[in-house]
Amino acid sequence: MDYRSSGQCEAGEAQDAAAIDALTRAEQAADLAETRLREAIEAMPHGVVFLDAEGRYILWNKQYAETYHRSADLFHVGAKLADTLRQGVERGDYPEAVGREEEWIAQRLALIENPTGRHEQMLADGRCIMIEERKTADGGTIGLRVDITEMKAREESFRLLFDSNPVPLLVYDPVEECVRSANAAAAEHFGYSVSELSGMAAERLFAVDEWPEARRLLASSCSDKDRFWRQIARDWSEIESVLFTRQSVIDGRLATIVSVFDVTERRKAEARIAHMAKHDELTGLANRAHCREGLQEMLAGLHDVNNGLGGGTVAIAMIDLDNFKQINDSYGHHVGDIVLAEAARRMRALVPKQGALLCRLGGDEFAVVCQAKTHEKIDLIARSIITVMAEPFTVAGTTLHIGATIGIAMAPQDGVDANNLLRYADLALYCAKSDQRGTVRRFDPEMDAAAQEKARTENDLRRAVRQGELVIHYQPLIDLATNEIIGYEALLRWNHPERGMLYPDSFIGLAEEIGMIDVIGQYVLQAACREAATWPDGIKLAVNASPLQFRGGNLLNIILQALAMSGLEPSRLEIEITEAVLMDRSPAIASLLESIRNLGVGISMDDFGTGYSSLSYLLSYPFTKIKIDKSFIMGLREANSKAVVSAIIGLGQSLGMMVTAEGIEEPEHMEYLRGIGCGQGQGYLIGRATPSDQLPHEEDRRRDVA
């Protein structure tokens, strides 16, 4: 007999019903998670397989089955990979196993048990498959299969083209600063054998005074046909060459492919054709080489001027035509050439025939070299050029507008070395263009210091990538209603050996400028996903993406690889972007965002409220989160900032998007944001970015920040 009262029975039944309901919801959530996982791996362009600790199949995608289509009939949940390998060997699916079947199977199974990195596998249909496997925490295995047949064919084609090419070719190692390999034409060019060139210090192939600049060239991609390099053959004779360099990744390592064109005889011929060598074909002006010569001649005579006439100066003015690129792009090079010729005619009328030289350095770059008693002469010429360049140009009835910006360096005030003066004038021009086009800027020594600092930082950054000086810190995001940490934002730091810990603002712009942002972005995403995979379930990861990563076209593959290699669920990853990604409204960008979202990865609009079109972007792209720019949070004492913050939160709620407030540094910020229903918060009050080994444990995730 049940001695409980009716009230007790009803309470027990209610508890049982609640437990059943909770269990049902948990089962549904698990089913949903499994479905999303399946959808994610099916969306991947490469084969993916999951094995349990016994080496039995758990899950695989269509691409995996297509990769091993001759054995696909053997795949089913619970089947052992060892068994499918053995049957595949019996069928002849693996040509590398012929004659050594048991040894091959044992080696393959050993690689699964103890993954040591990537390896290749040949299939019977001639395809080559790259295999990468990782062990999971429970002893299972996650495997990635990438068809690299075409890549291998390209490598073979490259080797054939390289070895038999009549043009001397070198493969240079920018880390070891040596020749990694050379073709027969290069060996003949320098007088060595191919084996002698391989491993040789590249410095041996250049004149002593050329090497400092040559080593910079060899560590970059460059195609300057007007730069002639003095190189040294085996017999110590001098060869003049034009070098074209192209950086690439060969056998997994950064390398520079160097094409060498012997111009020794051509240079001798140029000496006999003085006018053609010293003048620009389009405008008839002195070219870059003549400009340098003219400057050197004037500098050589500067001493006599100072002694005989009581002082004097030599000036070099670098002139850049503003808005010329738009004319070329819009109307074509023919119209552009007409504009350049007319610009040259206008400037020629302003430059004295005695004591001055007007030059076209290339493209839309011109220069004036001028010798005078005082600097007023070059100032007058520069101001006059800016005035006439601002006047309209008429080509075939079309009115066009350009302008001019000028940078000036002067001797002896700024030095008497021609190369330095050219560089100083170029630095002054760069600063003028950065500040305000249509102006004249004199060289200041601080410009050179800034340029050298930038060059040092660039070299340091390249070294930092090679030597692992870049590290990731993680800043917490909390649920403002519960104070619970619900995620972390991955923030890049540079642990500079001399300058200490540097923040992204000091080097990301440079990384974008020198083309290293893809490499750095890939490192951040992969490392952060690996770290996040070790966090408690439900803790999300936010990673910032540069606009240049979106334009590069490889971001989707980088995300897929990071997820596959780390095992992180796509729903736990958020990609943060700024308005700069969306400025040109490119269909390719829209498609890429849609593809990322279809993986289950979240997309967050960072710095919201600072751009002029942010609202239209929210309606056009699949955002899942809005991050209110910290400038509004830090200004919450002002009514306008409060109004903006309140409006953004209301907008996010209306669109079904999570809203995160950045820059929370005061308790009053926290109290106000909670009061108006803001979902998430981030800032120094909540927690600063810290290394991964200093993140709180799961039981410490709730923090009192009120």
Secondary structure, 3 states (H helix, E strand, C coil): CCCCCHHHHHHHHHHHHHHHHHHHHHHHHHHHHHHHHHHHHHHCCCEEEEECCCCEEEEECHHHHHHCCCCHHHCCCCCEHHHHHHHHHHHCCCHHHCCCHHHHHHHHHHHHHCCCCCEEEECCCCCEEEEEEEECCCCCEEEEEEECHHHHHHHHHHHHHHHHCCCCEEEEECCCCEEEEECHHHHHHHCCCHHHHCCCEHHHHECHHHHHHHHHHHCCCECCCCCCEEEECCCCCEEEEEEEEEEEEECCEEEEEEEEEECHHHHHHHHHCHHHHHECCCCCCECHHHHHHHHHHHHHHHHHHHHHHCCCEEEEEEEEEECHHHHHHHHCHHHHHHHHHHHHHHHHCCCCCCCEEEEEEECCEEEEEEEECCCHHHHHHHHHHHHHHCCCEEECCEEECCEEEEEEEEECCCCCCHHHHHHHHHHHHHHHHHHCCCCEEECCHHHHHHHHHHHHHHHHHHHHHHHCCEEEEEEEEEECCCCEEEEEEEEEEEEECCCEEECHHHCHHHHHHCCCHHHHHHHHHHHHHHHHCCCCCCCEEEEECCHHHHHHCCHHHHHHHHHHHHCCCHHHEEEEECHHHHCCCCHHHHHHHHHHHHCCCEEEEEEECCCCCHHHHHHHCCCCEEEECHHHHHCCCCHHHHHHHHHHHHHHHHHCCEEEECCCCCHHHHHHHHHCCCCEECCCCCCCCEEHHHCCCHHHCECCCC
